Amino acid sequence: MPKYLETAEGRRIAYFKHDGKSPTVVFLGGFKSDMEGSKALYLEDWATRNGQSYLRFDYSGHGQSSGVFTDGSIGEWTDDSEAALEALTQGPLVLIGSSMGGWISLLLAKRVPVRIVGLLTIAAAPDFTHDSMWPSFSEKQQDEIMTKGVTLLPSEYGDPYPITRKLIEDGKNHLVLQEPLKVSFPVRMLQGSLDNSVTRGTALKLFDHFEAGDLQLNFIKGGDHSLSSLGCLEIIKTHLEDLLNSSNA
């Protein structure tokens, strides 16, 4: 059973924390996903076996946390994440941001830069509500969002995703690709060559926006958006170990 953190806004955030050596590795999941996904669990198993401090949690409206998904937004999920970092971790952090979690990790890098000693993004989707989602909607979908407040977006992962006006409008207030992303820590970016959700152009745009002394973008041949096959998980682990070695150098 997870433990729960109550935020200042009254949201109950479900989490699992494994205590170990510093820095703490924090997994930030994707849009409408949860902390029971294969990447989060694989990395927790790795952390346990290696004595590494590790945290995984669900944003509000996701998984086992309180709230309704359609009430959430990028800003609120970033607030949840910052609250988890403040209350549940100490010292330096290595963030792993998957898909939307990549966007949230970049927002956290702006909020708590002094604590972050490494960042690993997995099919990062920065600014996706503004740059890819809204422009791809039909006029009918855009009209539904503006008049009804929500439209249903088909998903290859199961039930349609409800996309709200709040999500779209809040996303505009948290864009990260409008100016250079200056960071002092090493960054590793992973992107699948067969990703149907985040384009390689998005990965290159993020790469170009970073101003970092130690930055790598790695394309995985044949990798999809989830990058959850055993081979991809091992690649993720290898890059995480590289980051940890760099942060301890």
ABEGO torsion letter per residue (X at the ends): XBBBBBBAAGBBBBBBBBBBBOBBBBBBBBBGBBAABAAAAAAAAAAAAAGBBBBBBBBBGBEABBEBAAABBAAAAAAAAAAAAAAABBEBBBBBBBEAAAAAAAAAAAABAAABABBBBBGBBBGAAAAAAAAABBAAAAAAAAAAGBBBBBBAAEBBBBBBAAAAAAAAAABAAABBBBBABBBBBBBBAABAABBAAAAAAAAAABBBABBBBBBBBGBBAAGABAAAAAAAAAAAAAAAAAAAX
